[in-house]
């Protein structure tokens, strides 16, 4: 009997202790996670997606109409100035060049020597005609009739004309004169046309696109290759116009190619568009890459992290702790003496995970990690302190 009363007493005491502890916990309030406000370095960044672009591009086409017999490069190939890209069929032009070369050679080895011989013969005939005409004019009509004298004079006139024609022909066919100049220019024109059947690169760069295959008929005005010229590489990005006040020229950025996330590289803002895209509400920004990595390709997608502000030491809290953000003002949940207080704060620089607090908090304050907690001012809570994420 005594043992039963002793056992009942122990159970009663345990129940009282359990109920008292539960009441005490209820009085203390729910467990909430939070962190201690402290000063630390902070970098404000603007993050966006961009693409790789070359500063300059050029198109290469054909200056003549022709059929492609060979294509020597493709997309991604590096070409230098003077490299052969395409060969066009050139049989007809090559034949015309050979014919012009033969005509020029014939002029010096045949036509000009023959012209000199013809000129000498014409001179001899002229001298003979003059002597005969003078002889008949001197002898008079007693020996020669008027008709014979007239015939001699006509023969002399014809010999003069023949000599002048032979002289002009010899002069035209002589070295450095009309016929040689004409044939030389004709040959040069044909050679220039023949050279155009071999389409070469006028620039040094990377082939971006090609729109030609062997057997195609190409014509002037049609772009066969697009080439990105060697030189500075840029990153083009469209940023929300709300970020415009944060942007200035020469701001630094870190670029990460989606295909090579473990190989970030630096860039610098060198252009901010003077106008806004009204349809998308964005502003175009370009960043210069001083030393482009070898893996970069035209139009490659990259992530852009632009550093728009930096503090070596700033009072910061987690972005998740901010509520009712309106411009540079927000609300945070502060725990003081075990009770919730809705505290208005003024914001400064905003990083990816942390935000600078200019006023409303001090170092050592305890702030709830989750600002969306539906807790009224004065609510008692039990704080589980954690380290805020950077």
C-alpha positions in Angstrom: 0.0 0.0 0.0 2.8 2.3 0.9 4.6 1.4 -2.3 1.6 2.3 -4.4 1.4 5.7 -2.7 5.1 6.3 -3.3 4.8 5.3 -7.0 1.8 7.6 -7.5 3.8 10.5 -5.9 6.7 10.1 -8.3 4.4 10.0 -11.3 2.6 13.1 -10.2 5.9 15.0 -9.8 7.0 13.9 -13.3 3.8 15.1 -14.8 4.1 18.4 -13.0 7.6 18.8 -14.3 6.6 17.9 -17.9 3.7 20.3 -17.8 5.8 23.1 -16.3 8.5 22.6 -18.9 5.9 22.6 -21.7 4.3 25.8 -20.3 7.7 27.4 -20.1 8.5 26.5 -23.7 5.2 27.8 -24.8 5.9 31.0 -22.9 9.3 31.2 -24.6 7.7 31.0 -28.1 8.6 29.0 -31.3 12.1 28.3 -32.4 13.3 30.6 -35.2 16.6 30.7 -37.1 18.6 33.9 -37.3 22.1 35.3 -37.4 24.1 38.0 -35.8 24.6 41.2 -37.8 28.2 42.0 -38.4 30.6 44.0 -40.7 32.3 42.2 -43.5 33.5 42.8 -47.1 30.7 43.2 -49.7 30.7 43.4 -53.5 27.6 44.6 -55.4 27.2 42.9 -58.8 24.8 42.9 -61.7 24.3 39.5 -63.2 23.1 38.8 -66.7 23.5 36.5 -69.7 25.4 37.7 -72.7 27.1 36.4 -75.8 30.5 36.6 -77.4 30.8 39.0 -80.4 33.7 40.1 -82.6 34.3 43.8 -83.0 34.4 43.4 -86.8 33.2 41.0 -89.4 33.6 40.8 -93.1 31.9 39.0 -96.0 33.9 37.5 -98.8 32.4 36.8 -102.2 33.3 36.3 -105.9 34.0 39.2 -108.3 33.1 37.1 -111.3 30.6 34.5 -112.3 31.9 31.0 -112.2 31.5 27.4 -111.1 33.2 26.2 -107.9 35.5 23.3 -108.4 37.1 23.3 -104.9 36.3 24.8 -101.4 39.3 24.7 -99.1 37.9 26.0 -95.7 34.9 25.5 -93.5 33.4 27.0 -90.4 35.8 27.5 -87.5 38.9 27.4 -89.6 41.5 30.2 -89.1 42.5 32.0 -92.2 45.2 34.6 -92.9 45.3 37.3 -95.5 46.1 35.8 -98.9 44.9 32.2 -98.0 43.1 30.4 -100.8 39.4 29.8 -100.0 37.8 28.8 -103.3 38.9 27.8 -106.8 36.6 28.5 -109.7 36.6 26.8 -113.1 39.0 28.8 -115.3 39.5 26.9 -118.6 38.2 29.6 -120.9 40.0 32.5 -119.2 43.3 30.5 -119.1 43.0 29.9 -122.9 42.4 33.6 -123.4 45.5 34.4 -121.4 47.6 32.0 -123.4 46.3 33.5 -126.6 47.1 37.0 -125.5 50.6 35.9 -124.4 51.1 34.3 -127.9 50.0 37.5 -129.6 52.4 39.6 -127.5 55.2 37.2 -128.3 54.3 37.2 -132.0 54.5 41.0 -132.0 58.1 41.0 -130.9 59.3 38.0 -132.9 57.4 38.3 -136.1 55.2 41.4 -136.6 57.7 44.0 -135.7 60.6 42.5 -137.7 58.3 42.0 -140.7 57.1 45.6 -140.3 60.7 46.8 -140.5 61.3 44.8 -143.7 58.1 46.2 -145.2 59.2 49.7 -144.3 62.6 49.1 -146.0 60.8 47.8 -149.1 58.4 50.7 -149.2 61.4 53.1 -148.9 63.1 51.5 -151.8 60.0 51.6 -153.9 59.5 55.3 -153.0 63.0 56.1 -154.0 62.6 54.3 -157.3 59.3 56.0 -158.0 60.7 59.5 -157.2 63.7 58.9 -159.5 61.4 57.8 -162.4 59.0 60.7 -161.9 61.9 63.2 -161.8 63.4 61.6 -164.9 60.2 61.9 -166.9 59.5 65.4 -165.7 63.0 66.5 -166.7 62.9 64.9 -170.2 59.7 66.6 -171.0 57.1 65.7 -173.6 59.6 65.3 -176.4 60.5 61.9 -175.0 57.6 61.0 -172.8 53.9 61.7 -173.4 51.8 63.7 -170.9 50.1 60.4 -170.0 53.4 58.7 -169.2 54.6 61.7 -167.1 51.2 61.7 -165.2 51.5 57.9 -164.6 55.0 58.4 -163.1 53.7 61.1 -160.8 50.8 58.9 -159.7 53.2 56.0 -159.0 55.4 58.4 -156.9 52.3 59.5 -154.9 51.3 55.9 -154.3 54.8 55.0 -153.2 54.7 57.9 -150.7 51.4 56.6 -149.3 52.7 53.0 -149.1 55.9 54.2 -147.3 53.9 56.3 -144.8 51.6 53.3 -144.1 54.6 51.0 -143.6 56.3 53.6 -141.3 53.2 53.9 -139.2 52.8 50.1 -139.0 56.5 49.7 -138.0 56.2 52.5 -135.4 53.0 51.0 -133.9 54.5 47.5 -133.6 57.9 48.7 -132.2 58.7 48.0 -128.5 56.8 50.2 -126.1 54.5 51.6 -128.7 50.7 51.3 -129.4 50.3 47.6 -130.3 52.6 46.4 -127.5 50.8 48.6 -124.9 47.4 47.4 -126.2 48.3 43.7 -126.0 50.1 44.1 -122.6 47.0 45.8 -121.1 44.8 43.1 -122.6 47.0 40.4 -121.1 47.0 42.1 -117.8 43.2 42.4 -117.8 42.8 38.7 -118.6 45.4 37.7 -116.0 43.4 39.8 -113.4 40.2 38.0 -114.4 42.0 34.6 -114.1 43.4 35.6 -110.7 39.8 36.2 -109.6 39.0 32.5 -110.1 41.1 31.9 -107.0 39.2 33.6 -104.2 41.5 34.5 -101.4 40.9 35.9 -97.9 41.6 39.6 -97.6 41.7 39.5 -93.8 43.0 37.4 -90.9 40.4 35.8 -88.7 38.0 32.9 -88.1 35.5 31.6 -90.6 32.0 31.9 -89.0 29.8 30.7 -91.8 30.2 29.5 -95.4 27.5 29.3 -98.0 29.2 27.5 -100.9 30.0 24.0 -102.1 31.8 22.5 -105.1 29.6 22.6 -108.2 27.8 25.8 -107.1 27.5 28.7 -109.6 28.6 31.8 -107.8 28.0 35.4 -108.9 29.1 38.8 -107.8 27.2 40.2 -104.9 26.7 36.8 -103.2 28.3 36.4 -99.8 30.2 33.1 -99.7 32.0 33.4 -96.3 31.5 35.4 -93.1 34.8 36.0 -91.3 35.3 37.4 -87.8 38.4 39.6 -87.9 41.2 39.1 -85.5 41.2 41.8 -82.8 39.4 42.7 -79.6 36.7 40.4 -78.5 33.6 41.8 -76.9 30.8 40.5 -74.7 27.4 41.8 -75.6 24.7 41.8 -72.9 21.2 43.3 -72.5 20.6 44.6 -69.0 17.4 45.6 -67.4 17.2 49.4 -67.6 16.7 49.6 -63.8 20.4 48.7 -63.5 21.5 51.8 -65.6 22.2 54.0 -62.6 24.7 51.4 -61.3 26.7 51.2 -64.6 29.7 53.2 -65.6 32.4 52.8 -68.2 35.6 50.8 -67.1 33.7 48.8 -64.5 35.2 45.4 -64.1 33.3 42.1 -64.6 33.9 38.4 -64.5 32.8 36.3 -67.5 31.9 32.6 -67.3 31.3 30.7 -70.5 28.4 28.2 -70.0 30.5 25.6 -71.8 33.6 26.2 -69.5 32.2 27.1 -66.1 35.6 26.4 -64.4 37.5 29.0 -66.5 36.3 32.5 -65.6 38.1 35.5 -67.2 38.0 39.3 -66.7 36.4 41.9 -68.9 35.7 45.7 -68.7 32.7 47.8 -69.7 33.6 49.8 -72.7 30.2 50.8 -74.1 26.8 51.6 -72.7 24.1 52.3 -75.3 22.7 55.8 -75.3 19.2 54.5 -75.9 16.8 52.0 -74.3 15.1 49.2 -76.1 11.5 50.3 -75.5 10.0 46.9 -76.3 12.2 44.9 -73.8 13.1 47.7 -71.4 16.8 46.9 -71.7 20.0 48.7 -72.3 22.8 47.2 -74.4 26.2 47.0 -72.7 29.4 45.8 -74.2 32.5 44.6 -72.3 36.0 44.4 -73.8 38.1 41.2 -73.3 41.7 42.2 -73.4 43.1 38.6 -73.7 40.4 36.3 -75.0 40.7 32.6 -73.9 41.3 30.2 -76.8 38.1 28.4 -76.1 35.9 31.4 -76.9 33.7 31.1 -80.0 31.5 33.7 -81.8 28.0 33.9 -80.3 29.0 31.7 -77.4 26.7 32.1 -74.4 28.3 33.5 -71.2 27.3 34.7 -67.7 28.3 38.2 -66.9 29.0 39.4 -63.3 29.6 43.2 -63.4 31.1 44.7 -60.2 29.1 47.9 -59.6 30.2 48.6 -56.1 32.5 47.4 -53.3 32.9 47.9 -49.6 35.9 46.6 -47.7 33.8 46.6 -44.5 30.1 47.0 -44.4 27.3 46.1 -42.0 25.5 43.4 -44.0 22.6 41.0 -43.6 21.2 38.1 -45.8 19.0 39.1 -48.7 16.4 36.6 -47.4 16.0 38.6 -44.3 14.6 41.6 -46.2 10.9 42.2 -46.5 8.7 44.9 -48.0 11.5 46.2 -50.1 10.7 49.6 -51.6 13.6 51.3 -53.3 16.3 51.6 -50.6 13.9 50.9 -47.7 13.0 47.5 -46.3 11.8 45.7 -43.1 13.6 43.1 -41.1 12.6 40.9 -38.1 14.9 41.6 -35.2 15.0 39.6 -32.0 15.6 41.7 -28.8 15.2 40.3 -25.3 13.6 37.2 -26.9 10.9 39.2 -28.6 10.1 40.0 -32.3 10.5 43.6 -33.5 9.7 44.8 -37.0 12.6 47.1 -37.8 12.8 49.5 -40.8 16.2 49.7 -42.4 17.9 51.7 -45.1 19.7 49.7 -47.8 23.1 50.4 -49.4 25.0 48.1 -51.8 23.3 44.9 -52.7 25.3 41.8 -53.4 24.1 38.4 -54.7 23.5 37.0 -51.2 24.1 40.0 -48.8 22.9 43.6 -48.6 24.5 46.6 -46.9 22.5 48.2 -44.1 23.1 51.9 -43.8 20.7 52.6 -40.9 18.3 50.7 -38.6 20.6 48.0 -37.3 23.9 47.9 -35.5 26.6 45.3 -35.2 25.6 42.4 -32.9 21.8 42.7 -33.6 20.0 39.4 -34.1 18.0 39.2 -37.3 15.7 36.4 -38.5 16.9 34.5 -41.6 13.4 34.3 -43.1 11.7 37.6 -43.3 8.4 36.0 -44.4 7.6 34.7 -40.9 4.2 35.8 -39.8 5.1 37.0 -36.4 3.7 40.1 -34.7 5.7 42.6 -32.7 6.3 41.4 -29.1 6.0 37.7 -30.0 8.4 35.6 -27.9 10.7 33.4 -29.8 13.6 31.1 -29.2 16.5 32.0 -31.5 18.7 29.4 -33.2 21.7 31.4 -34.3 23.4 30.4 -37.6 26.0 31.9 -39.9 24.6 33.9 -42.8 25.5 32.9 -46.3 27.9 35.1 -48.2 
